[in-house]
Amino acid sequence: MEAAAAAAAAPEERRREEEEEAEWAWSWGAGTDGQLGNGGFDDHHLPQPLLLPTRCRGRVSLVAGGGAHAIALTSDGEVFTWGRGTHGQLGHGNLDSIPHPKFVKFLENHKVTCVSAGWNHSGFATDSGKLFMCGDGSFGQLGTGDNHSRNLPFEVAYFTARHIEKLALGMRHSLVLLKDNSVYGFGSARRGQVGKCASRNEKSHNVPRLIDGFSDFKIVNIYANGDHSAALDEYGHLYIWGRALIGEHDNDQPCVVLPSLSISQVALGWHHALILSAGELFTIGVYRHQNCDLPAPRNVVGQQSNTSGASSSHDGSSSLSATKKIPCIDGEQVLQIASGTEHSAFVTDKGTVFTWGWGEHGQLGLGDTSDQVVPQRVNIAVSSGPRGVYCGSGFTVAVDLD
Protein backbone atom coordinates (compact mmCIF):
# COMPACT_ATOMS: atom_id res chain seq x y z
CA MET A 1 0.00 0.00 0.00
CA GLU A 2 2.86 2.36 0.84
CA ALA A 3 4.51 1.48 -2.49
CA ALA A 4 1.29 2.32 -4.35
CA ALA A 5 1.03 5.68 -2.56
CA ALA A 6 4.65 6.46 -3.38
CA ALA A 7 4.07 5.60 -7.04
CA ALA A 8 1.01 7.83 -7.14
CA ALA A 9 2.97 10.72 -5.60
CA ALA A 10 5.91 10.36 -8.00
CA PRO A 11 4.35 12.25 -10.96
CA GLU A 12 3.41 15.15 -8.68
CA GLU A 13 6.95 15.29 -7.26
CA ARG A 14 8.40 15.26 -10.78
CA ARG A 15 6.06 18.08 -11.75
CA ARG A 16 7.20 20.17 -8.76
CA GLU A 17 10.84 19.46 -9.57
CA GLU A 18 10.28 20.53 -13.19
CA GLU A 19 8.66 23.77 -12.05
CA GLU A 20 11.49 24.52 -9.64
CA GLU A 21 14.03 23.93 -12.38
CA ALA A 22 12.04 26.13 -14.77
CA GLU A 23 12.14 29.32 -12.66
CA TRP A 24 14.42 30.88 -15.27
CA ALA A 25 11.65 30.83 -17.89
CA TRP A 26 8.06 32.05 -17.67
CA SER A 27 4.95 32.42 -19.81
CA TRP A 28 1.52 33.98 -19.38
CA GLY A 29 -1.64 34.81 -21.30
CA ALA A 30 -3.70 32.66 -23.68
CA GLY A 31 -3.05 28.96 -23.17
CA THR A 32 -5.95 27.06 -24.67
CA ASP A 33 -3.74 25.49 -27.36
CA GLY A 34 -0.84 24.73 -25.02
CA GLN A 35 1.12 27.79 -26.15
CA LEU A 36 2.22 28.64 -22.59
CA GLY A 37 4.31 25.47 -22.52
CA ASN A 38 3.44 24.81 -18.87
CA GLY A 39 1.86 21.41 -19.40
CA GLY A 40 -1.74 22.67 -19.48
CA PHE A 41 -4.36 24.22 -21.74
CA ASP A 42 -5.60 27.14 -19.64
CA ASP A 43 -5.11 30.90 -19.75
CA HIS A 44 -2.94 32.35 -16.98
CA HIS A 45 -2.95 35.98 -15.90
CA LEU A 46 0.34 35.79 -13.99
CA PRO A 47 3.74 34.38 -15.02
CA GLN A 48 3.90 30.59 -14.89
CA PRO A 49 6.97 28.35 -15.21
CA LEU A 50 7.72 27.53 -18.85
CA LEU A 51 8.79 23.89 -18.90
CA LEU A 52 11.81 24.09 -21.17
CA PRO A 53 14.19 21.18 -20.54
CA THR A 54 16.80 21.80 -17.86
CA ARG A 55 19.58 21.40 -20.42
CA CYS A 56 18.30 24.55 -22.17
CA ARG A 57 19.00 26.75 -19.17
CA GLY A 58 21.41 29.50 -20.13
CA ARG A 59 21.35 28.38 -23.77
CA VAL A 60 18.13 29.91 -25.13
CA SER A 61 18.98 32.63 -27.64
CA LEU A 62 15.50 33.39 -29.01
CA VAL A 63 11.82 32.53 -28.63
CA ALA A 64 9.44 33.19 -31.53
CA GLY A 65 5.72 33.50 -30.80
CA GLY A 66 3.07 32.74 -33.42
CA GLY A 67 -0.72 32.69 -33.47
CA ALA A 68 -0.88 30.00 -30.77
CA HIS A 69 2.49 28.25 -30.94
CA ALA A 70 6.06 29.07 -30.02
CA ILE A 71 9.60 28.12 -31.04
CA ALA A 72 12.68 28.23 -28.82
CA LEU A 73 16.16 28.30 -30.35
CA THR A 74 19.27 27.47 -28.35
CA SER A 75 22.76 28.87 -28.81
CA ASP A 76 23.99 25.57 -30.22
CA GLY A 77 21.24 25.36 -32.84
CA GLU A 78 18.64 23.10 -31.24
CA VAL A 79 14.94 23.85 -31.73
CA PHE A 80 11.98 23.21 -29.41
CA THR A 81 8.33 23.88 -30.30
CA TRP A 82 5.03 23.80 -28.43
CA GLY A 83 1.41 24.97 -28.65
CA ARG A 84 -1.08 24.63 -31.49
CA GLY A 85 -0.07 22.04 -34.05
CA THR A 86 -3.25 21.66 -36.11
CA HIS A 87 -1.49 22.62 -39.35
CA GLY A 88 1.79 20.83 -38.64
CA GLN A 89 3.52 24.05 -37.56
CA LEU A 90 5.33 22.34 -34.68
CA GLY A 91 7.32 20.20 -37.12
CA HIS A 92 6.87 16.89 -35.31
CA GLY A 93 5.27 14.98 -38.19
CA ASN A 94 1.71 15.17 -36.86
CA LEU A 95 -1.12 17.64 -36.22
CA ASP A 96 -1.08 17.42 -32.43
CA SER A 97 -1.10 20.40 -30.10
CA ILE A 98 1.55 20.02 -27.40
CA PRO A 99 1.46 21.87 -24.03
CA HIS A 100 5.17 21.54 -23.29
CA PRO A 101 8.33 22.30 -25.31
CA LYS A 102 9.40 19.36 -27.47
CA PHE A 103 12.67 18.93 -29.34
CA VAL A 104 12.25 19.05 -33.14
CA LYS A 105 14.06 15.83 -33.99
CA PHE A 106 13.86 16.37 -37.74
CA LEU A 107 16.36 19.24 -37.41
CA GLU A 108 18.82 17.47 -35.11
CA ASN A 109 21.46 17.14 -37.85
CA HIS A 110 21.29 20.85 -38.66
CA LYS A 111 22.52 23.83 -36.68
CA VAL A 112 19.61 26.27 -36.77
CA THR A 113 20.59 29.94 -36.48
CA CYS A 114 17.26 31.75 -36.97
CA VAL A 115 13.60 30.87 -36.36
CA SER A 116 10.29 32.65 -36.83
CA ALA A 117 6.62 31.83 -36.22
CA GLY A 118 3.62 32.98 -38.26
CA TRP A 119 -0.02 32.53 -37.44
CA ASN A 120 0.04 28.82 -38.33
CA HIS A 121 3.44 28.29 -39.97
CA SER A 122 7.07 28.10 -38.87
CA GLY A 123 10.45 28.75 -40.43
CA PHE A 124 14.01 27.65 -39.63
CA ALA A 125 17.27 28.88 -41.20
CA THR A 126 20.53 26.96 -40.72
CA ASP A 127 24.19 27.94 -40.50
CA SER A 128 24.70 26.51 -43.98
CA GLY A 129 22.08 28.92 -45.37
CA LYS A 130 19.27 26.39 -45.88
CA LEU A 131 15.64 27.31 -45.25
CA PHE A 132 13.13 24.84 -43.80
CA MET A 133 9.40 25.57 -43.46
CA CYS A 134 6.38 23.74 -42.05
CA GLY A 135 2.75 24.33 -41.15
CA ASP A 136 -0.06 26.00 -43.07
CA GLY A 137 0.72 26.55 -46.74
CA SER A 138 -2.74 27.55 -47.99
CA PHE A 139 -1.53 31.03 -48.99
CA GLY A 140 1.79 29.84 -50.39
CA GLN A 141 3.58 31.04 -47.26
CA LEU A 142 5.88 27.99 -47.21
CA GLY A 143 7.42 29.02 -50.53
CA THR A 144 7.35 25.50 -51.91
CA GLY A 145 5.56 26.27 -55.19
CA ASP A 146 2.23 24.87 -54.02
CA ASN A 147 -0.40 25.62 -51.38
CA HIS A 148 -0.02 22.41 -49.40
CA SER A 149 0.57 22.27 -45.66
CA ARG A 150 3.43 20.21 -44.21
CA ASN A 151 3.86 18.69 -40.75
CA LEU A 152 7.63 18.17 -41.02
CA PRO A 153 10.20 20.85 -41.85
CA PHE A 154 10.64 20.94 -45.63
CA GLU A 155 13.63 22.50 -47.36
CA VAL A 156 12.62 25.33 -49.69
CA ALA A 157 14.24 24.32 -52.95
CA TYR A 158 14.16 27.84 -54.38
CA PHE A 159 17.00 28.84 -52.04
CA THR A 160 19.14 25.70 -52.40
CA ALA A 161 21.88 27.59 -54.25
CA ARG A 162 21.49 30.72 -52.09
CA HIS A 163 22.31 31.50 -48.46
CA ILE A 164 19.57 32.56 -46.03
CA GLU A 165 20.70 34.97 -43.29
CA LYS A 166 17.38 35.95 -41.63
CA LEU A 167 13.69 35.14 -41.86
CA ALA A 168 10.52 36.74 -40.54
CA LEU A 169 6.98 35.38 -40.74
CA GLY A 170 3.76 37.39 -40.67
CA MET A 171 0.22 36.15 -40.35
CA ARG A 172 0.14 34.46 -43.77
CA HIS A 173 3.34 35.61 -45.46
CA SER A 174 7.07 35.06 -45.12
CA LEU A 175 10.19 37.15 -45.69
CA VAL A 176 13.82 36.05 -46.04
CA LEU A 177 17.04 38.04 -46.15
CA LEU A 178 19.84 36.51 -48.21
CA LYS A 179 23.58 36.83 -47.72
CA ASP A 180 23.75 38.85 -50.96
CA ASN A 181 21.55 41.53 -49.29
CA SER A 182 18.42 40.71 -51.28
CA VAL A 183 15.00 40.32 -49.63
CA TYR A 184 12.37 37.86 -50.87
CA GLY A 185 8.73 37.44 -49.90
CA PHE A 186 6.06 34.78 -50.43
CA GLY A 187 2.56 34.03 -49.23
CA SER A 188 -0.43 36.36 -48.95
CA ALA A 189 -0.01 39.47 -51.09
CA ARG A 190 -3.34 41.27 -50.66
CA ARG A 191 -1.92 44.20 -48.69
CA GLY A 192 1.40 44.51 -50.54
CA GLN A 193 3.34 42.69 -47.82
CA VAL A 194 5.42 40.61 -50.27
CA GLY A 195 6.16 43.48 -52.64
CA LYS A 196 4.76 44.81 -55.88
CA CYS A 197 2.33 42.55 -57.75
CA ALA A 198 1.94 42.49 -61.52
CA SER A 199 -1.82 42.98 -61.16
CA ARG A 200 -4.42 43.62 -58.46
CA ASN A 201 -5.80 40.13 -59.04
CA GLU A 202 -2.74 38.51 -57.50
CA LYS A 203 -3.71 37.56 -53.95
CA SER A 204 -0.76 35.33 -53.05
CA HIS A 205 2.54 33.91 -54.27
CA ASN A 206 3.72 30.37 -53.49
CA VAL A 207 7.14 30.93 -55.07
CA PRO A 208 9.56 33.43 -53.46
CA ARG A 209 9.78 36.77 -55.25
CA LEU A 210 12.38 39.52 -55.00
CA ILE A 211 11.28 42.68 -53.20
CA ASP A 212 12.69 45.83 -54.78
CA GLY A 213 12.94 49.35 -53.42
CA PHE A 214 15.77 49.30 -50.89
CA SER A 215 18.80 51.56 -50.93
CA ASP A 216 22.29 50.18 -51.51
CA PHE A 217 22.92 49.97 -47.76
CA LYS A 218 23.28 46.59 -46.09
CA ILE A 219 20.04 45.21 -44.62
CA VAL A 220 20.74 43.89 -41.12
CA ASN A 221 17.30 42.61 -40.10
CA ILE A 222 13.78 41.97 -41.36
CA TYR A 223 10.45 41.88 -39.51
CA ALA A 224 6.89 40.69 -40.15
CA ASN A 225 3.61 40.48 -38.26
CA GLY A 226 0.00 40.58 -39.36
CA ASP A 227 0.05 41.95 -42.91
CA HIS A 228 3.06 44.19 -42.23
CA SER A 229 6.68 43.86 -43.38
CA ALA A 230 9.76 45.85 -42.40
CA ALA A 231 13.53 45.93 -42.79
CA LEU A 232 16.35 47.77 -41.03
CA ASP A 233 19.63 48.75 -42.66
CA GLU A 234 23.10 49.22 -41.19
CA TYR A 235 22.58 52.96 -40.68
CA GLY A 236 19.34 52.55 -38.73
CA HIS A 237 16.99 53.40 -41.62
CA LEU A 238 13.62 51.67 -41.26
CA TYR A 239 11.67 50.49 -44.34
CA ILE A 240 8.02 49.49 -43.98
CA TRP A 241 5.61 48.04 -46.55
CA GLY A 242 2.33 46.11 -46.63
CA ARG A 243 -0.76 47.11 -44.67
CA ALA A 244 -0.78 50.81 -43.77
CA LEU A 245 0.79 51.66 -40.41
CA ILE A 246 1.17 55.36 -41.17
CA GLY A 247 -1.42 57.06 -43.37
CA GLU A 248 -4.42 55.45 -44.99
CA HIS A 249 -3.01 53.49 -47.91
CA ASP A 250 -1.23 50.13 -48.15
CA ASN A 251 2.21 50.20 -49.74
CA ASP A 252 3.62 47.42 -51.92
CA GLN A 253 7.14 48.88 -51.96
CA PRO A 254 9.50 49.54 -49.03
CA CYS A 255 9.19 53.10 -47.78
CA VAL A 256 11.58 54.80 -45.33
CA VAL A 257 9.84 56.07 -42.18
CA LEU A 258 11.17 58.24 -39.35
CA PRO A 259 14.31 59.15 -41.33
CA SER A 260 15.58 61.46 -38.58
CA LEU A 261 16.02 58.54 -36.17
CA SER A 262 18.84 56.01 -36.05
CA ILE A 263 16.84 52.90 -35.19
CA SER A 264 18.36 49.87 -33.50
CA GLN A 265 15.36 47.59 -32.90
CA VAL A 266 11.87 47.11 -34.33
CA ALA A 267 8.89 45.02 -33.19
CA LEU A 268 5.75 44.80 -35.34
CA GLY A 269 2.20 44.25 -34.11
CA TRP A 270 -1.00 44.03 -36.15
CA HIS A 271 -1.81 47.73 -35.93
CA HIS A 272 1.32 49.27 -34.43
CA ALA A 273 5.09 49.01 -34.27
CA LEU A 274 7.65 49.62 -31.52
CA ILE A 275 10.80 51.53 -32.43
CA LEU A 276 13.94 51.72 -30.25
CA SER A 277 16.36 54.54 -31.06
CA ALA A 278 19.27 55.76 -28.88
CA GLY A 279 17.64 54.25 -25.81
CA GLU A 280 14.30 55.98 -26.50
CA LEU A 281 11.17 53.97 -27.25
CA PHE A 282 8.45 55.05 -29.69
CA THR A 283 5.24 53.57 -31.07
CA ILE A 284 3.87 54.22 -34.53
CA GLY A 285 0.51 53.25 -35.97
CA VAL A 286 -2.71 52.68 -34.07
CA TYR A 287 -3.20 51.74 -30.42
CA ARG A 288 -6.74 50.81 -29.44
CA HIS A 289 -8.25 51.15 -26.01
CA GLN A 290 -11.47 52.01 -24.21
CA ASN A 291 -11.91 54.84 -21.71
CA CYS A 292 -12.37 53.94 -18.07
CA ASP A 293 -11.67 56.14 -15.03
CA LEU A 294 -9.75 53.61 -12.95
CA PRO A 295 -6.87 54.76 -10.72
CA ALA A 296 -3.32 54.05 -11.81
CA PRO A 297 -1.57 51.07 -10.18
CA ARG A 298 1.69 51.73 -8.37
CA ASN A 299 3.89 49.92 -10.86
CA VAL A 300 2.89 52.17 -13.75
CA VAL A 301 5.35 54.05 -15.96
CA GLY A 302 3.91 57.52 -16.57
CA GLN A 303 0.22 58.29 -16.08
CA GLN A 304 -2.40 55.57 -16.42
CA SER A 305 -5.49 56.96 -18.11
CA ASN A 306 -7.32 54.14 -19.87
CA THR A 307 -8.09 50.49 -19.15
CA SER A 308 -10.82 48.06 -20.13
CA GLY A 309 -12.30 44.91 -18.72
CA ALA A 310 -11.97 41.34 -19.92
CA SER A 311 -15.31 41.17 -21.68
CA SER A 312 -14.70 44.21 -23.86
CA SER A 313 -14.05 43.98 -27.57
CA HIS A 314 -12.13 46.57 -29.54
CA ASP A 315 -15.11 47.33 -31.79
CA GLY A 316 -16.11 50.44 -29.85
CA SER A 317 -12.61 51.50 -28.89
CA SER A 318 -11.00 54.79 -29.62
CA SER A 319 -8.06 54.80 -32.02
CA LEU A 320 -5.03 57.03 -32.07
CA SER A 321 -2.74 57.04 -35.10
CA ALA A 322 0.51 58.79 -34.27
CA THR A 323 4.18 58.53 -33.45
CA LYS A 324 4.31 58.52 -29.69
CA LYS A 325 7.25 58.44 -27.28
CA ILE A 326 6.93 55.94 -24.44
CA PRO A 327 7.84 57.32 -20.97
CA CYS A 328 11.30 56.44 -19.65
CA ILE A 329 11.94 54.35 -16.55
CA ASP A 330 14.12 56.16 -14.04
CA GLY A 331 17.48 54.46 -13.71
CA GLU A 332 16.71 51.71 -16.22
CA GLN A 333 17.48 51.43 -19.92
CA VAL A 334 15.36 49.55 -22.46
CA LEU A 335 17.42 46.70 -23.92
CA GLN A 336 14.94 44.65 -25.94
CA ILE A 337 11.41 45.08 -27.29
CA ALA A 338 8.65 42.72 -28.41
CA SER A 339 5.13 42.94 -29.78
CA GLY A 340 2.16 40.59 -30.14
CA THR A 341 -0.97 41.30 -32.13
CA GLU A 342 -2.08 44.19 -29.91
CA HIS A 343 0.18 44.08 -26.87
CA SER A 344 3.78 45.11 -26.32
CA ALA A 345 6.66 44.36 -23.96
CA PHE A 346 10.18 45.37 -23.20
CA VAL A 347 12.94 44.33 -20.83
CA THR A 348 15.44 46.70 -19.19
CA ASP A 349 19.12 46.43 -18.35
CA LYS A 350 18.06 45.44 -14.81
CA GLY A 351 16.04 42.50 -16.12
CA THR A 352 12.70 44.16 -15.42
CA VAL A 353 9.86 43.23 -17.80
CA PHE A 354 7.13 45.75 -18.68
CA THR A 355 3.97 45.11 -20.72
CA TRP A 356 1.03 47.13 -22.01
CA GLY A 357 -1.75 47.04 -24.60
CA TRP A 358 -4.51 44.46 -25.05
CA GLY A 359 -4.94 42.27 -21.96
CA GLU A 360 -8.04 40.16 -22.58
CA HIS A 361 -6.24 36.81 -22.09
CA GLY A 362 -3.91 37.92 -19.30
CA GLN A 363 -1.04 38.39 -21.74
CA LEU A 364 0.18 41.42 -19.78
CA GLY A 365 0.97 39.19 -16.79
CA LEU A 366 -0.54 41.61 -14.27
CA GLY A 367 -3.04 39.23 -12.67
CA ASP A 368 -6.10 40.49 -14.54
CA THR A 369 -7.51 40.89 -18.04
CA SER A 370 -7.54 44.68 -18.26
CA ASP A 371 -6.00 46.65 -21.13
CA GLN A 372 -3.22 49.10 -20.30
CA VAL A 373 -2.14 52.14 -22.29
CA VAL A 374 1.23 52.69 -20.61
CA PRO A 375 3.89 50.10 -19.61
CA GLN A 376 3.32 48.17 -16.39
CA ARG A 377 5.93 46.25 -14.41
CA VAL A 378 5.49 42.45 -14.43
CA ASN A 379 6.16 40.77 -11.11
CA ILE A 380 8.90 38.25 -11.83
CA ALA A 381 12.27 37.97 -10.10
CA VAL A 382 14.86 40.54 -11.20
CA SER A 383 17.60 38.92 -13.25
CA SER A 384 21.30 39.38 -12.53
CA GLY A 385 22.06 38.60 -16.19
CA PRO A 386 20.45 39.24 -19.56
CA ARG A 387 16.78 38.41 -20.03
CA GLY A 388 14.67 38.20 -23.17
CA VAL A 389 10.95 38.90 -23.57
CA TYR A 390 8.90 37.63 -26.52
CA CYS A 391 5.26 37.94 -27.61
CA GLY A 392 2.85 35.69 -29.47
CA SER A 393 -0.69 36.60 -30.48
CA GLY A 394 -2.16 36.68 -26.97
CA PHE A 395 0.68 35.37 -24.84
CA THR A 396 4.10 36.42 -23.56
CA VAL A 397 7.32 34.57 -22.70
CA ALA A 398 10.30 35.74 -20.64
CA VAL A 399 13.57 33.80 -20.42
CA ASP A 400 16.83 34.35 -18.53
CA LEU A 401 19.48 34.06 -21.22
CA ASP A 402 22.44 32.92 -19.12
Secondary structure, DSSP 8 states (H G I E B T S, - for coil): -HHHHHHHHHHHHHHHHHHHHTTTEEEEE--TTSTT-SSS-S-EEEEEE----GGGTTTEEEEEE-SSEEEEEETTS-EEEEE--TTSTT-SSS---EEEEEE-GGGTTS-EEEEEE-SSEEEEEETTS-EEEEE--TTSTT-SSS---EEEEEE-GGGTTS-EEEEEE-SSEEEEEETTS-EEEEEE-TTSTT---SSTT--EEEEEEE-----SS-EEEEEEETTEEEEEETT--EEEEES-SSSSS-EEEEEEE-TTS---EEEE-SSEEEEEETTEEEEEEEEEE--------TTBSS-------TT--STT-EEEES-EE---BTTB-EEEEEE-SSEEEEEETT--EEEEE--TTSTT-SSS---EEEEEE--S---SS-EEEEE-SSEEEEEE--
